[in-house]
Amino acid sequence: MQDPTQEEQASPEVRERVRASFDRQGLMAHLGARISHIGPGSVRIVLPARPEVTQQHGYFHAGATSAIADSAGGYAAYTLFPEDTEVLTVEYKLNLLAPALGDHIEAVGTVLKSGRTLTVCRLDVFGVRGDGERKLVAAGQQTLIRVNGAEG
């Protein structure tokens, strides 16, 4: 696996546009999620472990896991979109592969194909322990649509 510290960074303008949009997401703020990397066609979102994002067995809740995966893919696509456009999820599927445990989980959205209207992304979520050990806990795919301006 590629060292995250060696990943290519998006331009400062793209990083600012992604962060500004991310900061407007009430759910991400509520969950305590933060963006840890913005690259061309790639975004990573980290969610620290805390009781409010777990389910009854103490694992990260599937809803929290899927929410950060959806946003990571959406923003990965957004990094490749023109400045005057926005992104919306059309659909996504996420397979939960193992209980999500760790000091935090990290969602990685990666663009597989960026088109004029639709973009397809791969979604991977890892449970990450304090010692840096990573375990893939969820994997999926997402389709996004590029829309003009601030439609919604």
Buried (B, 14 or more C-beta within 10 A) or exposed (E): EEEBEEEEEBEEEBBEBBEEBBEEBEEBEEBBBBBBBBBBBBBBBBBEBEEEBBBEEEBBBEEBBBBBBBBBBBBBBBBBBEEEBBBEBEEBEBEBBEBBBBBBBBBBBBBBEBEEEEBBBBBBBBBBEEEEEBBEBBBBBBBBBBBEEEEE
